[in-house]
């Protein structure tokens, strides 16, 4: 982290320019010039060329969130969904009492109950994948207000293509960059889908806990495969 004031513009300009300074100094080290000399690479004239905090900062947020998601060994709880599908099939002939809230209800099979959980997780995973499609659209090249002023022709497309190549993720330039420099709603949407998945997993765990409460057909002796 960088030593910044407690107040900062909403676009993250101070943070962005600190990053540019670090990149410039690293270039100085590689070129054998004094740190802080801004030679041969200037933090604003070169590192920040054709960019603005308004397009580079949200783009960095999107790249970081996408990369973190891909780096997770089990992104989005896919193994949990797969496990629930397998258990639904394995338990399809086990009849149990249904539950509505804390009350016993009409019967169903344990497989049917678990197929409901599998379907819930499948819906959550689908929403996550849909949300990520928006995160892959970058504002980079839109500069200060999304018009691309002071950015070279083709820079946005070339930058997105290079980022896609480096990360192995399908990043593209956003078709409408004006609103991309003003909002982070795609990132918020992606976070919202992950929160929904977390709530679903919490519900499954809580339902299993309540299944052991009786009053007639509790399940205190269930054993689950790992």
Secondary structure per residue as TSV (DSSP state, phi and psi in degrees):
chain	resnum	aa	ss	phi	psi
A	1	X	-	360.0	161.3
A	2	X	-	-110.9	149.7
A	3	X	-	-73.4	97.4
A	4	X	-	-114.6	159.7
A	5	X	-	-66.6	158.1
A	6	X	S	-68.1	-19.7
A	7	X	-	-106.6	142.9
A	8	X	-	-154.0	148.4
A	9	X	-	-61.4	154.0
A	10	X	T	-63.6	-20.9
A	11	X	T	-84.5	-9.2
A	12	X	-	78.1	31.5
A	13	X	H	-59.9	-45.9
A	14	X	H	-60.7	-44.7
A	15	X	H	-62.1	-44.9
A	16	X	H	-61.7	-44.6
A	17	X	H	-70.5	-30.0
A	18	X	H	-63.5	-41.3
A	19	X	H	-61.3	-42.0
A	20	X	H	-62.3	-37.5
A	21	X	H	-64.1	-42.3
A	22	X	H	-62.7	-44.5
A	23	X	H	-62.8	-41.5
A	24	X	H	-61.8	-44.6
A	25	X	H	-66.3	-35.0
A	26	X	H	-64.8	-37.8
A	27	X	H	-64.5	-36.8
A	28	X	H	-61.0	-43.7
A	29	X	H	-59.8	-44.9
A	30	X	H	-67.9	-32.2
A	31	X	H	-87.5	-10.3
A	32	X	T	79.3	22.6
A	33	X	-	-103.6	159.3
A	34	X	-	-61.7	144.3
A	35	X	T	-62.6	138.3
A	36	X	T	84.9	-3.4
A	37	X	S	-75.4	-17.6
A	38	X	-	58.8	28.1
A	39	X	-	-130.6	128.1
A	40	X	S	-91.6	-2.1
A	41	X	-	-115.7	119.4
A	42	X	-	-89.4	136.2
A	43	X	I	-62.2	-31.7
A	44	X	I	-98.5	-48.0
A	45	X	I	-69.9	-27.2
A	46	X	I	-113.8	-56.8
A	47	X	I	-63.1	-41.6
A	48	X	T	-93.2	11.7
A	49	X	T	-60.6	135.9
A	50	X	T	63.8	20.6
A	51	X	-	-133.8	170.7
A	52	X	-	-147.0	157.4
A	53	X	H	-58.8	-28.5
A	54	X	H	-69.5	-23.3
A	55	X	H	-109.5	-32.4
A	56	X	H	-75.4	-37.1
A	57	X	H	-66.8	-50.4
A	58	X	H	-63.6	-33.0
A	59	X	H	-63.7	-42.2
A	60	X	H	-62.9	-37.8
A	61	X	H	-62.3	-43.7
A	62	X	H	-67.4	-42.3
A	63	X	H	-63.8	-44.0
A	64	X	H	-63.9	-43.9
A	65	X	H	-68.0	-38.4
A	66	X	H	-68.0	-42.5
A	67	X	H	-64.8	-38.9
A	68	X	H	-64.3	-39.7
A	69	X	H	-65.9	-42.5
A	70	X	H	-70.5	-27.9
A	71	X	H	-77.8	-12.7
A	72	X	S	-71.6	129.6
A	73	X	T	-54.9	-34.9
A	74	X	T	-128.1	73.2
A	75	X	G	-62.7	126.6
A	76	X	G	76.3	11.6
A	77	X	G	71.2	33.4
A	78	X	H	-64.5	-35.2
A	79	X	H	-66.5	-34.9
A	80	X	H	-64.6	-43.3
A	81	X	H	-64.5	-42.1
A	82	X	H	-63.6	-41.6
A	83	X	H	-63.0	-41.9
A	84	X	H	-66.9	-35.5
A	85	X	H	-64.8	-41.8
A	86	X	H	-64.6	-43.0
A	87	X	H	-67.3	-36.2
A	88	X	H	-60.1	-39.2
A	89	X	H	-72.1	-41.5
A	90	X	H	-67.4	-30.0
A	91	X	T	-105.3	20.7
A	92	X	T	-66.2	-20.5
A	93	X	T	-104.5	3.9
A	94	X	-	-91.5	112.0
A	95	X	E	-89.4	135.2
A	96	X	E	-139.9	170.8
A	97	X	E	-79.6	140.9
A	98	X	E	-80.3	164.9
A	99	X	E	-131.9	135.3
A	100	X	E	-122.6	110.7
A	101	X	T	59.2	-120.1
A	102	X	T	-102.2	13.1
A	103	X	E	-110.5	148.7
A	104	X	E	-69.9	146.7
A	105	X	E	-137.2	-161.3
A	106	X	E	-71.2	154.2
A	107	X	E	-70.7	159.4
A	108	X	E	-159.0	170.8
A	109	X	E	-86.4	155.2
A	110	X	H	-62.8	-32.7
A	111	X	H	-64.1	-40.2
A	112	X	H	-63.1	-41.0
A	113	X	H	-62.6	-43.8
A	114	X	H	-72.1	-27.3
A	115	X	H	-66.4	-30.1
A	116	X	H	-65.3	-41.0
A	117	X	H	-66.0	-41.3
A	118	X	H	-61.5	-41.2
A	119	X	H	-66.3	-37.6
A	120	X	H	-62.6	-44.5
A	121	X	H	-68.0	-36.8
A	122	X	H	-61.6	-41.2
A	123	X	H	-62.3	-42.2
A	124	X	H	-64.0	-42.7
A	125	X	H	-64.7	-37.6
A	126	X	H	-64.1	-40.7
A	127	X	H	-65.5	-37.5
A	128	X	H	-62.5	-46.1
A	129	X	H	-63.5	-39.3
A	130	X	H	-65.0	-42.5
A	131	X	H	-64.3	-36.1
A	132	X	H	-66.1	-28.0
A	133	X	H	-60.4	-34.2
A	134	X	H	-74.1	-32.9
A	135	X	H	-68.9	-27.0
A	136	X	T	-74.6	-6.7
A	137	X	E	-95.6	113.9
A	138	X	E	-96.7	147.0
A	139	X	-	-86.2	-7.3
A	140	X	T	-54.7	130.2
A	141	X	T	101.2	-11.9
A	142	X	-	-79.9	-13.7
A	143	X	T	55.1	-144.4
A	144	X	T	-64.5	-44.6
A	145	X	T	-122.4	10.3
A	146	X	S	91.4	2.1
A	147	X	S	-88.4	-14.4
A	148	X	-	83.0	10.5
A	149	X	T	-62.4	141.5
A	150	X	T	69.8	11.4
A	151	X	S	-112.2	138.3
A	152	X	-	-69.0	153.6
A	153	X	T	-60.9	129.6
A	154	X	T	84.6	-2.7
A	155	X	H	-63.0	-44.9
A	156	X	H	-59.5	-46.6
A	157	X	H	-66.7	-41.5
A	158	X	H	-66.9	-40.3
A	159	X	H	-64.9	-44.4
A	160	X	H	-63.8	-40.0
A	161	X	H	-64.2	-39.6
A	162	X	H	-69.0	-40.0
A	163	X	H	-64.6	-40.7
A	164	X	H	-61.4	-39.3
A	165	X	H	-66.7	-42.7
A	166	X	H	-70.6	-35.5
A	167	X	H	-94.9	-21.4
A	168	X	-	75.7	14.7
A	169	X	S	-111.0	153.0
A	170	X	-	-79.8	55.7
A	171	X	-	-71.8	140.3
A	172	X	E	-138.7	165.9
A	173	X	E	-77.9	141.8
A	174	X	-	-67.3	135.5
A	175	X	S	-65.0	-29.9
A	176	X	-	-127.7	99.1
A	177	X	H	-87.1	-14.1
A	178	X	H	-59.2	-48.6
A	179	X	H	-77.2	-21.0
A	180	X	H	-69.7	-26.5
A	181	X	T	-83.1	-5.6
A	182	X	T	-111.0	-19.6
A	183	X	-	-134.7	152.7
A	184	X	-	-119.0	32.1
A	185	X	H	-66.4	-28.2
A	186	X	H	-66.4	-38.8
A	187	X	H	-66.8	-40.9
A	188	X	H	-63.5	-39.0
A	189	X	H	-63.5	-41.6
A	190	X	H	-63.9	-43.1
A	191	X	H	-63.0	-38.4
A	192	X	H	-62.2	-38.9
A	193	X	H	-67.3	-35.3
A	194	X	H	-68.5	-37.5
A	195	X	H	-65.0	-38.0
A	196	X	H	-63.3	-42.3
A	197	X	H	-60.7	-42.9
A	198	X	H	-61.1	-41.3
A	199	X	H	-65.0	-38.8
A	200	X	H	-62.8	-44.7
A	201	X	H	-64.1	-38.2
A	202	X	H	-63.9	-40.8
A	203	X	H	-63.0	-42.6
A	204	X	H	-60.3	-47.3
A	205	X	H	-61.6	-39.0
A	206	X	H	-70.1	-37.6
A	207	X	H	-62.5	-42.3
A	208	X	H	-61.6	-39.7
A	209	X	H	-62.0	-43.4
A	210	X	H	-69.9	-25.0
A	211	X	H	-63.5	-20.2
A	212	X	T	-89.9	8.0
A	213	X	T	-92.3	-4.5
A	214	X	-	76.6	-150.5
A	215	X	S	-83.6	-16.6
A	216	X	S	-106.6	-48.0
A	217	X	S	-123.7	68.2
A	218	X	-	-77.4	171.7
A	219	X	-	-129.5	53.5
A	220	X	T	-71.1	-16.6
A	221	X	T	-107.8	16.6
A	222	X	-	-64.2	146.9
A	223	X	-	-127.6	128.0
A	224	X	-	-107.6	138.3
A	225	X	-	-74.6	145.1
A	226	X	-	-81.4	360.0
